[in-house]
Amino acid sequence: MSRGCSATATPATPSRRPANHGSSTPERWPSQEDHDGEQEPTRFECFWIPLETAHVLQSGQGALLGLLDA
């Protein structure tokens, strides 16, 4: 599983907790970009997405998945 963040409450794919993690791993969690304090924070809702669909990650981050050790 990988994670994704969205400024909207509805993800493109269903959120699922990674199968190898315990129940303490949240299905969704808040995050924010602070913009170095230069403007109001941008708040996001993050959620898990299947690795098979991780190529849709923001800013080309899905291209980095091949660098991960399995």
C-alpha positions in Angstrom: 0.0 0.0 0.0 1.0 3.5 -0.6 -0.6 6.7 0.6 -2.3 9.6 -1.1 -3.5 12.9 0.0 -6.4 14.9 -1.3 -7.8 18.3 -0.6 -11.2 16.8 -1.1 -13.0 14.3 1.2 -13.6 11.8 -1.6 -10.6 9.8 -2.9 -10.4 8.4 -6.4 -10.0 4.9 -5.0 -11.4 3.3 -1.9 -9.3 3.8 1.2 -8.0 0.6 2.8 -5.6 0.0 5.7 -2.5 -1.9 4.7 -3.0 -5.6 5.4 0.4 -6.0 7.2 -0.3 -3.2 9.8 -2.2 -3.5 13.0 -5.4 -1.8 13.8 -3.5 1.3 15.1 -2.8 2.3 11.5 -5.6 4.8 10.5 -7.5 4.5 7.2 -7.4 8.3 6.9 -5.4 11.0 8.7 -5.1 14.8 8.4 -2.0 16.6 7.1 -1.1 20.0 6.0 1.4 22.1 3.9 2.6 25.0 6.0 4.1 27.1 3.2 7.0 28.2 5.5 4.5 30.3 7.4 4.1 32.6 4.4 0.4 31.9 4.0 -2.4 30.0 5.7 -1.8 26.2 5.8 -3.3 24.0 3.1 -5.1 21.1 4.8 -5.3 17.6 3.3 -6.9 14.4 4.1 -4.5 11.5 3.5 -5.6 7.9 2.8 -4.1 4.5 1.7 -4.3 3.5 -1.9 -3.2 0.2 -3.5 0.3 0.2 -4.9 -1.1 -0.9 -8.3 -2.8 2.6 -8.5 0.1 4.6 -7.0 1.2 5.9 -10.4 -1.5 8.6 -9.9 0.4 10.1 -7.0 0.9 13.9 -7.0 4.0 15.5 -8.6 5.3 12.4 -10.2 6.0 10.7 -6.9 4.6 7.4 -8.3 7.7 7.3 -10.5 9.8 6.7 -7.4 8.0 3.5 -6.4 10.5 1.4 -8.3 13.2 2.6 -5.9 11.5 1.0 -2.9 12.7 -2.3 -1.5 10.0 -4.9 -1.3 
